[in-house]
């Protein structure tokens, strides 16, 4: 089992920055990939960014050049640095982990609101 706890969400003005954190605990060695998803009101959950254990990253086109995903293995934590935020980035952001055996784990979500 893997437990994920997100933090760092909040209210920010357009053009501002936030850094989300996702702390993992439990069977850390079983994790292959960690991702950030988001779900805006009335829309489906979408992948924002992902990072593998080997450090390979991928991003949604809508956030490329603005968001950066990174990991600190010593702290079992994944980060999402979000710059140049736009109102359309407003959503609940979820941390997700996938194990080598394709089990999926989700955090509880953290709200990000971009508004003036």
FIDREN-162247 format. One line per field, with one value per residue (C-alpha): residue number from 1; residue in three letters; x, z, y. Coordinates in nm, 2 decimals, m for minus. Example, Ala and Ser with C-alpha at 12.3 -4.5 7.8 and 13.67 -1.06 7.14 Angstrom:
BEGIN
seq = c(1  2);
type = c(ALA  SER);
xx = c(1.23  1.37);
zz = c(0.78  0.71);
yy = c(m0.45  m0.11);
//
This chain:
BEGIN
seq = c(1  2  3  4  5  6  7  8  9  10  11  12  13  14  15  16  17  18  19  20  21  22  23  24  25  26  27  28  29  30  31  32  33  34  35  36  37  38  39  40  41  42  43  44  45  46  47  48  49  50  51  52  53  54  55  56  57  58  59  60  61  62  63  64  65  66  67  68  69  70  71  72  73  74  75  76  77  78  79  80  81  82  83  84  85  86  87  88  89  90  91  92  93  94  95  96  97  98  99  100  101  102  103  104  105  106  107  108  109  110  111  112  113  114  115  116);
type = c(UNK  UNK  UNK  UNK  UNK  UNK  UNK  UNK  UNK  UNK  UNK  UNK  UNK  UNK  UNK  UNK  UNK  UNK  UNK  UNK  UNK  UNK  UNK  UNK  UNK  UNK  UNK  UNK  UNK  UNK  UNK  UNK  UNK  UNK  UNK  UNK  UNK  UNK  UNK  UNK  UNK  UNK  UNK  UNK  UNK  UNK  UNK  UNK  UNK  UNK  UNK  UNK  UNK  UNK  UNK  UNK  UNK  UNK  UNK  UNK  UNK  UNK  UNK  UNK  UNK  UNK  UNK  UNK  UNK  UNK  UNK  UNK  UNK  UNK  UNK  UNK  UNK  UNK  UNK  UNK  UNK  UNK  UNK  UNK  UNK  UNK  UNK  UNK  UNK  UNK  UNK  UNK  UNK  UNK  UNK  UNK  UNK  UNK  UNK  UNK  UNK  UNK  UNK  UNK  UNK  UNK  UNK  UNK  UNK  UNK  UNK  UNK  UNK  UNK  UNK  UNK);
xx = c(0.00  0.10  m0.03  m0.01  m0.06  m0.07  m0.01  0.06  m0.26  m0.43  m0.55  m0.31  m0.34  m0.30  0.07  0.16  0.33  0.26  0.45  0.25  0.41  0.31  0.46  0.45  0.47  0.42  0.55  0.77  0.99  0.68  0.63  0.73  0.56  0.42  0.19  m0.01  m0.37  m0.62  m1.00  m1.18  m1.54  m1.76  m1.47  m1.29  m0.97  m0.67  m0.30  m0.08  0.27  0.44  0.78  0.92  1.16  1.43  1.35  1.18  0.91  0.61  0.37  0.03  0.06  m0.13  0.13  0.46  0.70  0.51  0.50  0.79  0.76  1.05  1.12  1.33  1.38  1.54  1.21  0.98  0.83  0.72  0.68  0.49  0.62  0.36  0.45  0.27  m0.06  m0.38  m0.74  m0.79  m0.54  m0.80  m0.88  m0.84  m0.49  m0.44  m0.12  m0.12  0.13  0.15  0.33  0.54  0.24  0.00  m0.17  m0.30  m0.29  m0.44  m0.41  m0.70  m0.65  m0.56  m0.75  m0.57  m0.76  m0.62  m0.82  m0.78);
zz = c(0.00  m0.07  0.09  m0.08  0.09  m0.12  0.00  m0.14  m0.31  m0.26  m0.42  m0.65  m0.90  m1.27  m1.36  m1.01  m0.90  m0.66  m0.57  m0.49  m0.29  m0.27  0.01  m0.03  0.24  0.27  0.00  m0.17  m0.35  m0.54  m0.71  m1.08  m1.18  m1.00  m1.17  m1.11  m1.24  m1.22  m1.24  m1.30  m1.21  m1.46  m1.65  m1.66  m1.47  m1.69  m1.67  m1.60  m1.56  m1.48  m1.37  m1.37  m1.12  m1.38  m1.40  m1.74  m1.75  m1.96  m1.96  m2.10  m2.39  m2.19  m1.92  m2.11  m2.04  m1.73  m1.50  m1.38  m1.21  m1.00  m0.73  m0.41  m0.34  0.00  0.11  m0.09  m0.23  m0.58  m0.66  m0.92  m0.97  m1.14  m1.30  m1.51  m1.38  m1.57  m1.46  m1.67  m1.44  m1.16  m1.05  m0.78  m0.83  m0.74  m0.69  m0.84  m0.81  m1.02  m0.90  m1.10  m1.09  m1.22  m0.89  m0.87  m0.57  m0.53  m0.29  m0.15  m0.38  m0.32  m0.46  m0.68  m0.77  m1.01  m0.99  m0.95);
yy = c(0.00  0.36  0.67  1.01  1.34  1.66  2.01  2.36  2.45  2.79  3.11  3.29  3.58  3.52  3.52  3.40  3.08  2.79  2.47  2.16  1.88  1.51  1.31  0.93  0.67  0.30  0.07  0.33  0.08  m0.05  0.29  0.32  0.65  0.95  1.20  1.51  1.51  1.79  1.81  2.13  2.17  1.99  1.84  1.51  1.45  1.51  1.43  1.73  1.59  1.27  1.15  0.80  0.64  0.69  1.06  1.07  1.34  1.42  1.71  1.81  2.05  2.31  2.33  2.28  2.56  2.67  2.37  2.15  1.82  1.69  1.44  1.42  1.05  1.12  1.28  1.05  1.36  1.48  1.85  2.04  2.39  2.60  2.93  3.18  3.05  3.11  3.11  2.79  2.62  2.64  2.28  2.02  1.88  1.51  1.32  0.97  0.68  0.37  0.07  m0.18  m0.41  m0.14  m0.07  0.29  0.52  0.86  1.15  1.34  1.64  2.00  2.30  2.55  2.87  3.13  3.45  3.82);
//
